[in-house]
Amino acid sequence: MQQLNRPPTHRRTRQPKQESKNQQGIAMLEALIACFILTFGVLGLLWLHQQALMQQRQQLMRSVAMGVADDLAERMRMNNSQRAMYAKPWGSATHAAPNCTATACTREALVAWDWQQLQESIQSQLPEGDAAVFALTDVAHWWGIVIAWRDANENYRTDTTSGTPPCSAQMSCWRLFFRPDR
């Protein structure tokens, strides 16, 4: 048999050092890009977590304000004959009242006791909490209660219709309208 002529094989000399350096450079670039993506992902998750915590805190403040306003509205309903004495503008301090749980009080003393209880509740549960109570100017026999708390972002501000006092700067407010005679 005849032997086939094969073309001579030439060995190419590779330059392993240069290709190895190129591959290492690409691997480093891929690792750097992966680190950037991971960093931005973690920062995004932290930002979302912070936003969720802020929203949860605001919801808690609104819930406390609603509870305090409902409590005062019920107290005004129970002492309906003295409802005009409950009127109070922003920032006015309440006076010391007799302890109406220990001894019987007159209806007038009960108003002072109710305000004292409300102020203690607001100051212990809301940052820089304050309250105002007023008769609505455009609807007869209706009253309003506004509960405010410190909130630099002013996340929850309600309107000032019907003669309600405006919410102060850097405060959030919750308003409740009701009829004490019902």
VMD Tcl script that builds the backbone (N, CA, C; Angstrom):
set m [mol new atoms 546]
animate dup $m
set s [atomselect $m all]
$s set {name element resname resid chain x y z} {
  {N N MET 1 A 0.814 -1.165 0.000}
  {CA C MET 1 A 0.000 0.000 0.000}
  {C C MET 1 A 0.862 1.233 0.000}
  {N N GLN 2 A 0.260 2.066 -0.553}
  {CA C GLN 2 A 0.973 3.305 -0.733}
  {C C GLN 2 A 0.684 4.246 0.440}
  {N N GLN 3 A 1.707 4.847 0.846}
  {CA C GLN 3 A 1.575 5.736 1.987}
  {C C GLN 3 A 1.103 7.102 1.499}
  {N N LEU 4 A 0.145 7.585 2.211}
  {CA C LEU 4 A -0.411 8.881 1.843}
  {C C LEU 4 A 0.530 9.972 2.305}
  {N N ASN 5 A 0.644 10.901 1.447}
  {CA C ASN 5 A 1.470 12.032 1.817}
  {C C ASN 5 A 0.629 13.008 2.636}
  {N N ARG 6 A 1.090 13.198 3.710}
  {CA C ARG 6 A 0.415 14.153 4.568}
  {C C ARG 6 A 1.225 15.436 4.576}
  {N N PRO 7 A 0.492 16.518 4.595}
  {CA C PRO 7 A 1.251 17.764 4.662}
  {C C PRO 7 A 1.916 17.871 6.029}
  {N N PRO 8 A 3.041 18.402 6.014}
  {CA C PRO 8 A 3.725 18.521 7.296}
  {C C PRO 8 A 2.940 19.449 8.245}
  {N N THR 9 A 2.871 19.048 9.428}
  {CA C THR 9 A 2.183 19.865 10.426}
  {C C THR 9 A 3.196 20.791 11.058}
  {N N HIS 10 A 2.828 22.012 11.047}
  {CA C HIS 10 A 3.673 23.001 11.689}
  {C C HIS 10 A 3.052 23.349 13.018}
  {N N ARG 11 A 3.855 23.320 13.913}
  {CA C ARG 11 A 3.377 23.717 15.231}
  {C C ARG 11 A 3.469 25.226 15.346}
  {N N ARG 12 A 2.324 25.730 15.729}
  {CA C ARG 12 A 2.312 27.171 15.964}
  {C C ARG 12 A 2.740 27.412 17.398}
  {N N THR 13 A 3.499 28.356 17.527}
  {CA C THR 13 A 3.904 28.693 18.886}
  {C C THR 13 A 2.865 29.648 19.455}
  {N N ARG 14 A 2.295 29.231 20.515}
  {CA C ARG 14 A 1.287 30.062 21.179}
  {C C ARG 14 A 1.976 31.012 22.137}
  {N N GLN 15 A 1.297 32.021 22.342}
  {CA C GLN 15 A 1.796 32.979 23.307}
  {C C GLN 15 A 0.876 32.906 24.516}
  {N N PRO 16 A 1.096 31.912 25.357}
  {CA C PRO 16 A 0.184 31.696 26.473}
  {C C PRO 16 A 0.157 32.844 27.462}
  {N N LYS 17 A 1.210 33.526 27.616}
  {CA C LYS 17 A 1.231 34.590 28.607}
  {C C LYS 17 A 0.309 35.737 28.201}
  {N N GLN 18 A 0.289 36.091 26.941}
  {CA C GLN 18 A -0.526 37.212 26.506}
  {C C GLN 18 A -2.014 36.851 26.589}
  {N N GLU 19 A -2.431 35.657 26.108}
  {CA C GLU 19 A -3.833 35.264 26.171}
  {C C GLU 19 A -4.274 35.105 27.614}
  {N N SER 20 A -3.429 34.606 28.445}
  {CA C SER 20 A -3.766 34.435 29.847}
  {C C SER 20 A -4.008 35.791 30.500}
  {N N LYS 21 A -3.243 36.774 30.172}
  {CA C LYS 21 A -3.442 38.113 30.727}
  {C C LYS 21 A -4.753 38.706 30.240}
  {N N ASN 22 A -5.100 38.490 28.959}
  {CA C ASN 22 A -6.368 39.004 28.435}
  {C C ASN 22 A -7.547 38.348 29.144}
  {N N GLN 23 A -7.458 37.036 29.367}
  {CA C GLN 23 A -8.540 36.342 30.045}
  {C C GLN 23 A -8.671 36.800 31.495}
  {N N GLN 24 A -7.557 37.048 32.150}
  {CA C GLN 24 A -7.613 37.538 33.515}
  {C C GLN 24 A -8.229 38.932 33.578}
  {N N GLY 25 A -7.939 39.770 32.616}
  {CA C GLY 25 A -8.502 41.116 32.565}
  {C C GLY 25 A -10.009 41.086 32.367}
  {N N ILE 26 A -10.478 40.196 31.509}
  {CA C ILE 26 A -11.919 40.077 31.275}
  {C C ILE 26 A -12.601 39.513 32.514}
  {N N ALA 27 A -11.993 38.564 33.168}
  {CA C ALA 27 A -12.571 37.987 34.391}
  {C C ALA 27 A -12.654 39.046 35.490}
  {N N MET 28 A -11.642 39.890 35.590}
  {CA C MET 28 A -11.666 40.962 36.593}
  {C C MET 28 A -12.769 41.967 36.270}
  {N N LEU 29 A -12.940 42.290 35.004}
  {CA C LEU 29 A -13.984 43.220 34.588}
  {C C LEU 29 A -15.369 42.629 34.894}
  {N N GLU 30 A -15.566 41.348 34.602}
  {CA C GLU 30 A -16.844 40.699 34.908}
  {C C GLU 30 A -17.110 40.689 36.413}
  {N N ALA 31 A -16.098 40.441 37.208}
  {CA C ALA 31 A -16.263 40.440 38.671}
  {C C ALA 31 A -16.603 41.837 39.180}
  {N N LEU 32 A -15.956 42.855 38.608}
  {CA C LEU 32 A -16.230 44.233 39.008}
  {C C LEU 32 A -17.668 44.625 38.664}
  {N N ILE 33 A -18.129 44.261 37.487}
  {CA C ILE 33 A -19.509 44.557 37.085}
  {C C ILE 33 A -20.489 43.824 37.983}
  {N N ALA 34 A -20.206 42.577 38.321}
  {CA C ALA 34 A -21.079 41.814 39.219}
  {C C ALA 34 A -21.147 42.467 40.602}
  {N N CYS 35 A -20.014 42.974 41.079}
  {CA C CYS 35 A -20.006 43.668 42.379}
  {C C CYS 35 A -20.844 44.940 42.332}
  {N N PHE 36 A -20.755 45.698 41.238}
  {CA C PHE 36 A -21.567 46.907 41.098}
  {C C PHE 36 A -23.054 46.562 41.088}
  {N N ILE 37 A -23.419 45.554 40.343}
  {CA C ILE 37 A -24.831 45.143 40.279}
  {C C ILE 37 A -25.312 44.698 41.651}
  {N N LEU 38 A -24.523 43.911 42.342}
  {CA C LEU 38 A -24.889 43.455 43.682}
  {C C LEU 38 A -25.009 44.631 44.650}
  {N N THR 39 A -24.077 45.576 44.566}
  {CA C THR 39 A -24.110 46.748 45.444}
  {C C THR 39 A -25.371 47.570 45.223}
  {N N PHE 40 A -25.713 47.836 43.960}
  {CA C PHE 40 A -26.922 48.613 43.688}
  {C C PHE 40 A -28.174 47.848 44.093}
  {N N GLY 41 A -28.171 46.551 43.946}
  {CA C GLY 41 A -29.317 45.750 44.392}
  {C C GLY 41 A -29.509 45.819 45.896}
  {N N VAL 42 A -28.418 45.696 46.645}
  {CA C VAL 42 A -28.506 45.773 48.107}
  {C C VAL 42 A -28.918 47.177 48.547}
  {N N LEU 43 A -28.362 48.208 47.928}
  {CA C LEU 43 A -28.760 49.580 48.259}
  {C C LEU 43 A -30.241 49.810 47.956}
  {N N GLY 44 A -30.721 49.266 46.865}
  {CA C GLY 44 A -32.144 49.381 46.526}
  {C C GLY 44 A -33.021 48.703 47.558}
  {N N LEU 45 A -32.612 47.535 48.007}
  {CA C LEU 45 A -33.378 46.837 49.043}
  {C C LEU 45 A -33.372 47.605 50.360}
  {N N LEU 46 A -32.229 48.182 50.723}
  {CA C LEU 46 A -32.164 48.978 51.947}
  {C C LEU 46 A -33.053 50.211 51.858}
  {N N TRP 47 A -33.083 50.860 50.701}
  {CA C TRP 47 A -33.938 52.026 50.516}
  {C C TRP 47 A -35.414 51.631 50.636}
  {N N LEU 48 A -35.796 50.522 50.000}
  {CA C LEU 48 A -37.180 50.057 50.108}
  {C C LEU 48 A -37.543 49.724 51.553}
  {N N HIS 49 A -36.624 49.138 52.273}
  {CA C HIS 49 A -36.867 48.803 53.683}
  {C C HIS 49 A -37.067 50.081 54.500}
  {N N GLN 50 A -36.245 51.087 54.245}
  {CA C GLN 50 A -36.380 52.354 54.962}
  {C C GLN 50 A -37.728 53.001 54.646}
  {N N GLN 51 A -38.147 52.985 53.390}
  {CA C GLN 51 A -39.438 53.557 53.017}
  {C C GLN 51 A -40.583 52.808 53.693}
  {N N ALA 52 A -40.488 51.499 53.768}
  {CA C ALA 52 A -41.526 50.706 54.436}
  {C C ALA 52 A -41.596 51.029 55.925}
  {N N LEU 53 A -40.448 51.215 56.561}
  {CA C LEU 53 A -40.441 51.574 57.982}
  {C C LEU 53 A -41.045 52.956 58.208}
  {N N MET 54 A -40.750 53.905 57.324}
  {CA C MET 54 A -41.328 55.239 57.458}
  {C C MET 54 A -42.846 55.194 57.282}
  {N N GLN 55 A -43.317 54.419 56.317}
  {CA C GLN 55 A -44.758 54.297 56.108}
  {C C GLN 55 A -45.432 53.618 57.294}
  {N N GLN 56 A -44.778 52.621 57.853}
  {CA C GLN 56 A -45.328 51.939 59.024}
  {C C GLN 56 A -45.409 52.897 60.211}
  {N N ARG 57 A -44.396 53.718 60.396}
  {CA C ARG 57 A -44.406 54.692 61.499}
  {C C ARG 57 A -45.527 55.699 61.305}
  {N N GLN 58 A -45.701 56.196 60.078}
  {CA C GLN 58 A -46.768 57.146 59.815}
  {C C GLN 58 A -48.143 56.515 60.045}
  {N N GLN 59 A -48.302 55.275 59.637}
  {CA C GLN 59 A -49.578 54.596 59.866}
  {C C GLN 59 A -49.840 54.435 61.359}
  {N N LEU 60 A -48.811 54.169 62.123}
  {CA C LEU 60 A -48.960 54.069 63.572}
  {C C LEU 60 A -49.385 55.417 64.158}
  {N N MET 61 A -48.766 56.511 63.705}
  {CA C MET 61 A -49.124 57.842 64.204}
  {C C MET 61 A -50.577 58.167 63.860}
  {N N ARG 62 A -51.005 57.845 62.637}
  {CA C ARG 62 A -52.396 58.097 62.252}
  {C C ARG 62 A -53.350 57.284 63.104}
  {N N SER 63 A -52.993 56.059 63.364}
  {CA C SER 63 A -53.842 55.190 64.176}
  {C C SER 63 A -53.988 55.735 65.596}
  {N N VAL 64 A -52.894 56.186 66.172}
  {CA C VAL 64 A -52.945 56.780 67.514}
  {C C VAL 64 A -53.801 58.046 67.494}
  {N N ALA 65 A -53.611 58.898 66.482}
  {CA C ALA 65 A -54.390 60.131 66.385}
  {C C ALA 65 A -55.883 59.828 66.251}
  {N N MET 66 A -56.223 58.823 65.459}
  {CA C MET 66 A -57.635 58.446 65.319}
  {C C MET 66 A -58.212 57.987 66.646}
  {N N GLY 67 A -57.452 57.180 67.365}
  {CA C GLY 67 A -57.926 56.681 68.655}
  {C C GLY 67 A -58.128 57.797 69.664}
  {N N VAL 68 A -57.196 58.741 69.711}
  {CA C VAL 68 A -57.302 59.860 70.645}
  {C C VAL 68 A -58.500 60.741 70.281}
  {N N ALA 69 A -58.672 61.017 68.987}
  {CA C ALA 69 A -59.804 61.847 68.551}
  {C C ALA 69 A -61.132 61.148 68.843}
  {N N ASP 70 A -61.211 59.850 68.588}
  {CA C ASP 70 A -62.443 59.105 68.892}
  {C C ASP 70 A -62.738 59.115 70.385}
  {N N ASP 71 A -61.697 58.981 71.195}
  {CA C ASP 71 A -61.879 58.999 72.643}
  {C C ASP 71 A -62.456 60.339 73.108}
  {N N LEU 72 A -61.893 61.449 72.611}
  {CA C LEU 72 A -62.403 62.754 73.003}
  {C C LEU 72 A -63.824 62.971 72.485}
  {N N ALA 73 A -64.110 62.506 71.283}
  {CA C ALA 73 A -65.470 62.647 70.751}
  {C C ALA 73 A -66.472 61.909 71.638}
  {N N GLU 74 A -66.120 60.722 72.097}
  {CA C GLU 74 A -67.016 59.977 72.998}
  {C C GLU 74 A -67.180 60.702 74.331}
  {N N ARG 75 A -66.106 61.277 74.832}
  {CA C ARG 75 A -66.203 62.042 76.082}
  {C C ARG 75 A -67.119 63.256 75.899}
  {N N MET 76 A -67.019 63.913 74.744}
  {CA C MET 76 A -67.890 65.058 74.481}
  {C C MET 76 A -69.352 64.623 74.339}
  {N N ARG 77 A -69.587 63.464 73.755}
  {CA C ARG 77 A -70.955 62.959 73.634}
  {C C ARG 77 A -71.543 62.661 75.015}
  {N N MET 78 A -70.723 62.118 75.890}
  {CA C MET 78 A -71.212 61.774 77.224}
  {C C MET 78 A -71.438 63.023 78.080}
  {N N ASN 79 A -70.736 64.102 77.785}
  {CA C ASN 79 A -70.873 65.350 78.527}
  {C C ASN 79 A -71.389 66.432 77.568}
  {N N ASN 80 A -72.393 66.084 76.785}
  {CA C ASN 80 A -72.907 66.932 75.706}
  {C C ASN 80 A -73.352 68.307 76.185}
  {N N SER 81 A -73.881 68.411 77.350}
  {CA C SER 81 A -74.374 69.711 77.825}
  {C C SER 81 A -73.235 70.727 78.006}
  {N N GLN 82 A -72.020 70.256 78.135}
  {CA C GLN 82 A -70.861 71.144 78.328}
  {C C GLN 82 A -69.948 71.182 77.103}
  {N N ARG 83 A -70.463 70.817 75.930}
  {CA C ARG 83 A -69.602 70.706 74.738}
  {C C ARG 83 A -68.879 72.005 74.397}
  {N N ALA 84 A -69.464 73.143 74.662}
  {CA C ALA 84 A -68.808 74.423 74.345}
  {C C ALA 84 A -67.528 74.610 75.155}
  {N N MET 85 A -67.454 74.014 76.330}
  {CA C MET 85 A -66.249 74.143 77.163}
  {C C MET 85 A -65.072 73.320 76.615}
  {N N TYR 86 A -65.356 72.406 75.691}
  {CA C TYR 86 A -64.285 71.583 75.115}
  {C C TYR 86 A -63.500 72.334 74.040}
  {N N ALA 87 A -64.022 73.450 73.539}
  {CA C ALA 87 A -63.338 74.197 72.480}
  {C C ALA 87 A -61.955 74.629 72.959}
  {N N LYS 88 A -60.960 74.412 72.100}
  {CA C LYS 88 A -59.571 74.712 72.469}
  {C C LYS 88 A -58.772 74.953 71.190}
  {N N PRO 89 A -58.017 76.067 71.112}
  {CA C PRO 89 A -57.148 76.291 69.951}
  {C C PRO 89 A -55.828 75.526 70.102}
  {N N TRP 90 A -55.024 75.574 69.045}
  {CA C TRP 90 A -53.702 74.933 69.091}
  {C C TRP 90 A -52.872 75.498 70.233}
  {N N GLY 91 A -52.123 74.654 70.869}
  {CA C GLY 91 A -51.096 75.079 71.808}
  {C C GLY 91 A -51.544 75.583 73.154}
  {N N SER 92 A -52.833 75.712 73.396}
  {CA C SER 92 A -53.235 76.200 74.720}
  {C C SER 92 A -53.102 75.069 75.729}
  {N N ALA 93 A -52.535 75.391 76.853}
  {CA C ALA 93 A -52.274 74.391 77.890}
  {C C ALA 93 A -53.545 74.080 78.665}
  {N N THR 94 A -53.614 72.865 79.137}
  {CA C THR 94 A -54.744 72.487 79.981}
  {C C THR 94 A -54.375 72.763 81.432}
  {N N HIS 95 A -55.377 73.027 82.230}
  {CA C HIS 95 A -55.163 73.319 83.641}
  {C C HIS 95 A -55.300 72.027 84.445}
  {N N ALA 96 A -54.722 72.038 85.615}
  {CA C ALA 96 A -54.820 70.874 86.493}
  {C C ALA 96 A -56.290 70.630 86.827}
  {N N ALA 97 A -56.656 69.368 86.850}
  {CA C ALA 97 A -58.054 69.008 87.085}
  {C C ALA 97 A -58.123 68.017 88.241}
  {N N PRO 98 A -59.257 67.981 88.921}
  {CA C PRO 98 A -59.417 66.981 89.972}
  {C C PRO 98 A -59.487 65.582 89.349}
  {N N ASN 99 A -59.139 64.595 90.120}
  {CA C ASN 99 A -59.178 63.227 89.648}
  {C C ASN 99 A -60.623 62.730 89.682}
  {N N CYS 100 A -61.234 62.671 88.525}
  {CA C CYS 100 A -62.648 62.305 88.446}
  {C C CYS 100 A -62.873 60.794 88.559}
  {N N THR 101 A -61.817 60.013 88.578}
  {CA C THR 101 A -61.997 58.577 88.817}
  {C C THR 101 A -62.043 58.277 90.304}
  {N N ALA 102 A -61.421 59.135 91.103}
  {CA C ALA 102 A -61.391 58.915 92.551}
  {C C ALA 102 A -62.598 59.523 93.257}
  {N N THR 103 A -63.036 60.687 92.803}
  {CA C THR 103 A -64.175 61.368 93.422}
  {C C THR 103 A -65.153 61.817 92.346}
  {N N ALA 104 A -66.370 62.048 92.755}
  {CA C ALA 104 A -67.371 62.546 91.810}
  {C C ALA 104 A -67.039 63.976 91.409}
  {N N CYS 105 A -67.241 64.297 90.127}
  {CA C CYS 105 A -66.926 65.627 89.610}
  {C C CYS 105 A -68.178 66.268 89.036}
  {N N THR 106 A -68.160 67.577 89.013}
  {CA C THR 106 A -69.215 68.300 88.305}
  {C C THR 106 A -68.954 68.144 86.813}
  {N N ARG 107 A -69.914 68.494 85.991}
  {CA C ARG 107 A -69.742 68.391 84.540}
  {C C ARG 107 A -68.638 69.337 84.050}
  {N N GLU 108 A -68.511 70.491 84.692}
  {CA C GLU 108 A -67.453 71.431 84.307}
  {C C GLU 108 A -66.074 70.870 84.658}
  {N N ALA 109 A -65.946 70.263 85.825}
  {CA C ALA 109 A -64.673 69.658 86.225}
  {C C ALA 109 A -64.348 68.460 85.348}
  {N N LEU 110 A -65.391 67.779 84.862}
  {CA C LEU 110 A -65.181 66.637 83.973}
  {C C LEU 110 A -64.556 67.082 82.656}
  {N N VAL 111 A -64.889 68.256 82.173}
  {CA C VAL 111 A -64.269 68.785 80.951}
  {C C VAL 111 A -62.763 68.956 81.164}
  {N N ALA 112 A -62.381 69.565 82.267}
  {CA C ALA 112 A -60.948 69.743 82.566}
  {C C ALA 112 A -60.255 68.396 82.711}
  {N N TRP 113 A -60.922 67.439 83.345}
  {CA C TRP 113 A -60.366 66.091 83.503}
  {C C TRP 113 A -60.183 65.417 82.138}
  {N N ASP 114 A -61.195 65.540 81.280}
  {CA C ASP 114 A -61.094 64.951 79.935}
  {C C ASP 114 A -59.931 65.550 79.155}
  {N N TRP 115 A -59.754 66.874 79.225}
  {CA C TRP 115 A -58.643 67.513 78.521}
  {C C TRP 115 A -57.298 67.086 79.088}
  {N N GLN 116 A -57.237 66.958 80.382}
  {CA C GLN 116 A -55.988 66.520 81.006}
  {C C GLN 116 A -55.641 65.107 80.538}
  {N N GLN 117 A -56.621 64.233 80.477}
  {CA C GLN 117 A -56.392 62.868 80.005}
  {C C GLN 117 A -55.966 62.858 78.537}
  {N N LEU 118 A -56.602 63.701 77.733}
  {CA C LEU 118 A -56.261 63.781 76.315}
  {C C LEU 118 A -54.821 64.268 76.128}
  {N N GLN 119 A -54.449 65.328 76.852}
  {CA C GLN 119 A -53.085 65.856 76.732}
  {C C GLN 119 A -52.043 64.829 77.145}
  {N N GLU 120 A -52.292 64.121 78.217}
  {CA C GLU 120 A -51.346 63.080 78.647}
  {C C GLU 120 A -51.211 62.002 77.583}
  {N N SER 121 A -52.329 61.622 76.999}
  {CA C SER 121 A -52.318 60.597 75.959}
  {C C SER 121 A -51.555 61.068 74.722}
  {N N ILE 122 A -51.815 62.276 74.287}
  {CA C ILE 122 A -51.145 62.811 73.094}
  {C C ILE 122 A -49.646 62.950 73.330}
  {N N GLN 123 A -49.265 63.522 74.467}
  {CA C GLN 123 A -47.849 63.773 74.724}
  {C C GLN 123 A -47.055 62.493 74.924}
  {N N SER 124 A -47.696 61.448 75.390}
  {CA C SER 124 A -46.967 60.203 75.599}
  {C C SER 124 A -46.902 59.337 74.336}
  {N N GLN 125 A -47.804 59.571 73.379}
  {CA C GLN 125 A -47.864 58.685 72.218}
  {C C GLN 125 A -47.482 59.333 70.888}
  {N N LEU 126 A -47.551 60.654 70.807}
  {CA C LEU 126 A -47.252 61.341 69.548}
  {C C LEU 126 A -46.118 62.341 69.748}
  {N N PRO 127 A -45.151 62.377 68.831}
  {CA C PRO 127 A -44.060 63.340 68.971}
  {C C PRO 127 A -44.576 64.768 68.804}
  {N N GLU 128 A -44.354 65.589 69.829}
  {CA C GLU 128 A -44.814 66.975 69.863}
  {C C GLU 128 A -46.299 67.081 69.534}
  {N N GLY 129 A -47.082 66.159 70.068}
  {CA C GLY 129 A -48.511 66.114 69.789}
  {C C GLY 129 A -49.270 67.312 70.327}
  {N N ASP 130 A -50.325 67.698 69.628}
  {CA C ASP 130 A -51.178 68.799 70.041}
  {C C ASP 130 A -52.582 68.515 69.526}
  {N N ALA 131 A -53.564 69.214 70.076}
  {CA C ALA 131 A -54.955 69.024 69.672}
  {C C ALA 131 A -55.675 70.354 69.667}
  {N N ALA 132 A -56.690 70.436 68.815}
  {CA C ALA 132 A -57.586 71.588 68.780}
  {C C ALA 132 A -59.004 71.060 68.615}
  {N N VAL 133 A -59.938 71.690 69.300}
  {CA C VAL 133 A -61.350 71.332 69.193}
  {C C VAL 133 A -62.109 72.596 68.851}
  {N N PHE 134 A -63.056 72.511 67.930}
  {CA C PHE 134 A -63.751 73.693 67.430}
  {C C PHE 134 A -65.127 73.311 66.913}
  {N N ALA 135 A -66.018 74.286 66.925}
  {CA C ALA 135 A -67.329 74.124 66.301}
  {C C ALA 135 A -67.182 74.464 64.822}
  {N N LEU 136 A -67.787 73.669 63.949}
  {CA C LEU 136 A -67.704 73.951 62.514}
  {C C LEU 136 A -68.477 75.223 62.201}
  {N N THR 137 A -67.922 76.026 61.329}
  {CA C THR 137 A -68.526 77.319 61.027}
  {C C THR 137 A -69.657 77.224 60.011}
  {N N ASP 138 A -69.632 76.230 59.143}
  {CA C ASP 138 A -70.638 76.174 58.087}
  {C C ASP 138 A -71.686 75.077 58.260}
  {N N VAL 139 A -71.588 74.284 59.325}
  {CA C VAL 139 A -72.561 73.222 59.576}
  {C C VAL 139 A -72.971 73.298 61.042}
  {N N ALA 140 A -74.247 73.519 61.278}
  {CA C ALA 140 A -74.725 73.684 62.657}
  {C C ALA 140 A -74.628 72.376 63.435}
  {N N HIS 141 A -74.295 72.478 64.702}
  {CA C HIS 141 A -74.232 71.376 65.664}
  {C C HIS 141 A -73.105 70.373 65.397}
  {N N TRP 142 A -72.237 70.646 64.470}
  {CA C TRP 142 A -71.124 69.748 64.190}
  {C C TRP 142 A -69.853 70.328 64.799}
  {N N TRP 143 A -69.008 69.452 65.276}
  {CA C TRP 143 A -67.737 69.822 65.893}
  {C C TRP 143 A -66.600 69.104 65.185}
  {N N GLY 144 A -65.411 69.623 65.392}
  {CA C GLY 144 A -64.225 69.000 64.813}
  {C C GLY 144 A -63.118 68.869 65.846}
  {N N ILE 145 A -62.363 67.809 65.699}
  {CA C ILE 145 A -61.176 67.575 66.533}
  {C C ILE 145 A -60.005 67.391 65.577}
  {N N VAL 146 A -58.925 68.113 65.833}
  {CA C VAL 146 A -57.714 67.971 65.018}
  {C C VAL 146 A -56.592 67.547 65.938}
  {N N ILE 147 A -55.951 66.442 65.582}
  {CA C ILE 147 A -54.793 65.943 66.323}
  {C C ILE 147 A -53.577 66.113 65.416}
  {N N ALA 148 A -52.524 66.737 65.928}
  {CA C ALA 148 A -51.313 66.986 65.136}
  {C C ALA 148 A -50.107 66.352 65.814}
  {N N TRP 149 A -49.131 65.972 65.027}
  {CA C TRP 149 A -47.874 65.432 65.543}
  {C C TRP 149 A -46.735 65.861 64.634}
  {N N ARG 150 A -45.522 65.879 65.185}
  {CA C ARG 150 A -44.320 66.317 64.474}
  {C C ARG 150 A -44.012 65.339 63.351}
  {N N ASP 151 A -43.848 65.891 62.141}
  {CA C ASP 151 A -43.537 65.083 60.966}
  {C C ASP 151 A -42.832 65.988 59.966}
  {N N ALA 152 A -41.522 65.918 59.908}
  {CA C ALA 152 A -40.748 66.800 59.032}
  {C C ALA 152 A -41.137 66.635 57.572}
  {N N ASN 153 A -41.587 65.445 57.177}
  {CA C ASN 153 A -41.972 65.200 55.782}
  {C C ASN 153 A -43.408 65.612 55.479}
  {N N GLU 154 A -44.171 65.957 56.515}
  {CA C GLU 154 A -45.576 66.331 56.362}
  {C C GLU 154 A -46.313 65.309 55.505}
  {N N ASN 155 A -46.193 64.055 55.892}
  {CA C ASN 155 A -46.769 62.966 55.112}
  {C C ASN 155 A -48.291 62.936 55.122}
  {N N TYR 156 A -48.894 63.437 56.154}
  {CA C TYR 156 A -50.347 63.330 56.252}
  {C C TYR 156 A -50.932 64.662 56.681}
  {N N ARG 157 A -51.415 65.409 55.721}
  {CA C ARG 157 A -52.019 66.713 56.001}
  {C C ARG 157 A -53.429 66.685 55.442}
  {N N THR 158 A -54.366 67.124 56.238}
  {CA C THR 158 A -55.742 67.159 55.781}
  {C C THR 158 A -56.148 68.600 55.524}
  {N N ASP 159 A -57.265 68.763 54.881}
  {CA C ASP 159 A -57.687 70.101 54.453}
  {C C ASP 159 A -58.141 70.977 55.615}
  {N N THR 160 A -58.443 72.221 55.297}
  {CA C THR 160 A -58.864 73.189 56.318}
  {C C THR 160 A -60.279 73.678 56.048}
  {N N THR 161 A -61.147 72.814 55.560}
  {CA C THR 161 A -62.523 73.222 55.292}
  {C C THR 161 A -63.307 73.363 56.585}
  {N N SER 162 A -64.432 74.008 56.493}
  {CA C SER 162 A -65.383 74.179 57.599}
  {C C SER 162 A -64.780 74.866 58.812}
  {N N GLY 163 A -63.830 75.741 58.597}
  {CA C GLY 163 A -63.260 76.501 59.696}
  {C C GLY 163 A -62.271 75.744 60.545}
  {N N THR 164 A -61.747 74.638 60.044}
  {CA C THR 164 A -60.774 73.893 60.831}
  {C C THR 164 A -59.452 74.634 60.843}
  {N N PRO 165 A -58.755 74.614 61.952}
  {CA C PRO 165 A -57.460 75.310 62.006}
  {C C PRO 165 A -56.444 74.618 61.101}
  {N N PRO 166 A -55.617 75.378 60.411}
  {CA C PRO 166 A -54.625 74.769 59.530}
  {C C PRO 166 A -53.561 74.020 60.324}
  {N N CYS 167 A -53.048 72.996 59.717}
  {CA C CYS 167 A -51.985 72.197 60.325}
  {C C CYS 167 A -50.683 72.994 60.244}
  {N N SER 168 A -49.958 73.069 61.333}
  {CA C SER 168 A -48.702 73.825 61.377}
  {C C SER 168 A -47.655 73.211 60.458}
  {N N ALA 169 A -46.637 73.995 60.137}
  {CA C ALA 169 A -45.541 73.506 59.300}
  {C C ALA 169 A -44.823 72.364 60.008}
  {N N GLN 170 A -44.381 71.416 59.239}
  {CA C GLN 170 A -43.675 70.217 59.690}
  {C C GLN 170 A -44.504 69.398 60.671}
  {N N MET 171 A -45.813 69.424 60.487}
  {CA C MET 171 A -46.721 68.622 61.307}
  {C C MET 171 A -47.657 67.880 60.359}
  {N N SER 172 A -48.094 66.719 60.784}
  {CA C SER 172 A -49.164 66.000 60.105}
  {C C SER 172 A -50.388 66.087 60.999}
  {N N CYS 173 A -51.574 66.079 60.401}
  {CA C CYS 173 A -52.805 66.256 61.172}
  {C C CYS 173 A -53.860 65.219 60.797}
  {N N TRP 174 A -54.632 64.841 61.788}
  {CA C TRP 174 A -55.794 63.985 61.590}
  {C C TRP 174 A -57.011 64.765 62.070}
  {N N ARG 175 A -58.053 64.838 61.235}
  {CA C ARG 175 A -59.271 65.576 61.583}
  {C C ARG 175 A -60.442 64.623 61.715}
  {N N LEU 176 A -61.287 64.904 62.699}
  {CA C LEU 176 A -62.500 64.128 62.912}
  {C C LEU 176 A -63.654 65.103 63.061}
  {N N PHE 177 A -64.709 64.915 62.287}
  {CA C PHE 177 A -65.923 65.718 62.382}
  {C C PHE 177 A -67.033 64.853 62.950}
  {N N PHE 178 A -67.830 65.399 63.872}
  {CA C PHE 178 A -68.882 64.607 64.510}
  {C C PHE 178 A -69.942 65.522 65.115}
  {N N ARG 179 A -71.046 64.917 65.489}
  {CA C ARG 179 A -72.104 65.634 66.216}
  {C C ARG 179 A -72.149 65.095 67.625}
  {N N PRO 180 A -71.855 65.915 68.633}
  {CA C PRO 180 A -71.841 65.411 70.008}
  {C C PRO 180 A -73.229 65.028 70.541}
  {N N ASP 181 A -74.275 65.531 69.912}
  {CA C ASP 181 A -75.612 65.232 70.402}
  {C C ASP 181 A -76.200 63.953 69.804}
  {N N ARG 182 A -75.432 63.216 69.058}
  {CA C ARG 182 A -75.925 61.961 68.471}
  {C C ARG 182 A -75.125 60.791 68.922}
}
mol reanalyze $m
mol bondsrecalc $m
mol representation Tube
mol addrep $m
